[in-house]
Amino acid sequence: MNTEIPGVILTYALVIIFAIPLGRYIGKVFKYEATWADKIFNPIDNLFFKLSGIDPSREMRWKQHLAALLSINAVWYIISMLVLTNMGRLPLNPDHNPSMSADLAFNTTISFITNTNLQHYSGETGISYLGQMMLMLWQFISAGTGMAICAVVFKAMREKTQPALGNFYSYFVRSCTRVLLPLALVVATLLAFNGVPMTFEGKETVTTLEGISQKISRGPVAAFVAIKQLGTNGGGFYGVNSAHPLENPNYFTNLVETISIILIPMAMVFAMGYVLKRKKLARIIFGVMTIGFLALLIPTVYNETQGNVALTHLGITQSMGSMEGKEVRFGSAASANWAIYTTCTSNGSVNAMHDSLTPLSGMTTLLGMMANCFFGGIGVGFLNFYIFIILGVFISGLMVGRTPEFLGKKIEAKEMKIAMIIALLHPLLILAGTAISCFLYSKNPTLYASWLNNPGHHGFSEMLYEFTSSSANNGSGFEGLGDNTPFWNIACGVVMIMARYLPIIGPVAIAGILANKKYIPETNGTLKTDTSTFGLMVFAVIVIVAALSFFPALTLGPIAEYFTMH
Amino acid sequence: MKKNLLPAIRLTLVCLVFFCGIYTTAVWGIAQLVPNKGKGFTINQNDKSYYTNVGQSFKSDRYFWSRPSAVDYNAAGSGGSNKGPSNADYLAQVQQRIDTFLARNPGISKQDIPSDIVTASGSGLDPNISVDAALVQMKRIAAVRSIDAATLKTLIEQQTEKPMLGLFGTSKINVLNLNLALDKISHK
């Protein structure tokens, strides 16, 4: 116990130590400044552009950026559907796993190209190695998409009055080759040397010491897990994700994987500070995100290390904390720690089963996804936060009776409308989805009996979690939910598409419109956005939006469960 | 839209070759330097080879038991119970495990049972148990194998894996390693 908490502190300290220089490096990559890596990557990038017939110096306006993003995502969708529905007959399938049904392939495809990685299949039996490798490609390039579009917004924020915002493909390729690839190689190497498999051989059958036959599922795991963690993807190689002893064999790999979850999302904040030359603004944003993050992390670690009250009543000892669904090599503190890292960042990988978390920890993981901007997904987490900044600017402007301005640009009706729609989209998708599923279930509980693994309030939480996870593009689950049915596959698929692309389109549109406007130099009358007062304001906006939207639903699920147990 | 599609297709194919082909091959190449060439760590005893990191089912009285598993240690289909903390069926199941444990471990009282030995792990393949979970089984093993408790206690101490750098994380025992070591000192 007393060695578990220091592990939690160590993790966060190491994240900050790595994220600051990485943020600076990403900033340089986005600004096309010289870095140590140019010698290696300039030729590689040029090869990418030459083979793809792309002129990386062609300047794009914000609408052209969005067109480029949406078309390349459409291409990925078609390729992925074709492979997943036919992989049973395609090569690299030593275990003879079958092709996916159309609705499952739809869900899986959407899930991976939107950086969600919700998995309604199980890795060991539901997909071939070819399918896994293709999903790994989406893990790289969907993360690259998030970084690239965030770079566009940074550029738009920096420009005084300038419609040209760089080249989308160029940002995209640079993000993939110069940031994701080197980090993934380092992480994959660390994992492989700690016993994570990296082989193309199929399952091996061994006999256990007690003489039972056991089939060991292997595969190219190390390469897959590295990018899954770094790219806020989260889709595991194995069904139980990083709880699996081959996907995450020891405390050290757990540390590496936990840091990888949040490293780039945090570095993006510092990258913004570098690109805009506004270090103070970056520190304020980092501060707000950290406060929100710790406000969820601390109670979760506390609750999980305290154990499950219901088990205490049975008279056993819980010195390790609540251990249902957790692994002894991590313990309850590191598992609770991971649960918050993964839900705040839209990663969605797990090292313990969230369905078995104690009620209030279930709630904090939900809240992480409901806010979805305490670091958030790669690139898109910052875009979500940007929406809250715009709202914060507007509300504080009204409060002090000044025209709302952000970075020297007036915020007017059009931008506010977009910001409001995007801020309300997330609650709408979650609550409407949960309401529809509850309606169906309560009308015909026998027909849908296979949906829920737990009765009562916890069963409600399972449905709420699934839609929250889809809408946050997170991908973790209360995995007891019987979710491989046409309803869940299609409903979650639709939610994931809307929750991915609209919150990209909105902020890019706002930033693009603002970049075009006339620059007004800051004066004494300007509302300062890089102060802690303004930071507090933004934090309040996030809390109010989340609280007003979600607390009624949370009351029916985790909060009610908590009170029935105490 | 149309002028975006062709570059998108070509760029996707280049990415496919680079990130699936070259990246994966590079990691595979690095993994060839790892013991057992990236196929997972194994341990050999009596000419048989076992995966150290993959938990095995141990249910007989002569071995230290591993944790309950929702998938009965199926390493081709991992899974947790996904039972909620307040689920009545789940609590009844844990109660049953406690009763079984007490019946087969005479001389142990309820409050000596650590929760990890009666709750299912996340993966269903947890290779570890807590140190307390090994100590609480000592009496049974000592009786079945006719070893004195002091020898067993030393064995457990030897097999205890300390927290990382002695500072971070949990103390734990790899059940397979412990049982292999147990077989070495007693064949009964």
Interface residues (C-beta under 8 A of the other chain):
Chain A: T3 E4 P6 G7 L10 I44 L47 F48 L51 S52 G53 I54 A67 A68 S71 I72 A74 V75 W76 I79 S122 E124 T125 M133 M134 M136 L137 F140 I141 Y169 F172 V173 C176 T177 L181 A184 L185 A188 T189 A192 F193 G195 P197 M198 T199 F200 E201 K203 E204 V206 T207 T208 L209 E210 I212 Q214 K215 I216 S217 R218 P220 A222 A223 A226 Y238 G239 V240 A243 H244 P245 L246 P249 Y251 F252 N254 L255 G307 N308 V309 A310 L311 L314 G315 I316 T317 Q318 S319 M320 S322 M323 E324 G325 K326 E327 V328 R329 F330 G331 A334 S335 V350 N351 A352 M353 D355 S356 L357 T358 P359 N453 N454 P455 G456 H457 H458 S461 F478 E479 G480 E561 T564 M565
Chain B: M1 N4 L5 L6 P7 A8 I9 R10 L11 T12 V14 C15 L16 F18 F19 C20 Y23 T24 A26 V27 W28 I30 A31 V34 K37 G38 K39 G40 F41 K48 S49 Y50 Y51 T52 N53 V54 G55 Q56 S57 F58 K59 S60 Y63 R67 Y73 N74 A75 A76 G77 S78 G79 G80 S81 N82 K83 G84 P85 S86 N87 A88 Y90 L91 V94 Q95 I98 K110 Q111 D112 I113 P114 S115 D116 V118 T119 A120 S121 G122 S123 G124 L125 D126 P127 N128 I129 S130 D132 P163 M164 G166 L167 F168 G169 T170 S171 K172 L176 N179 L180 D183
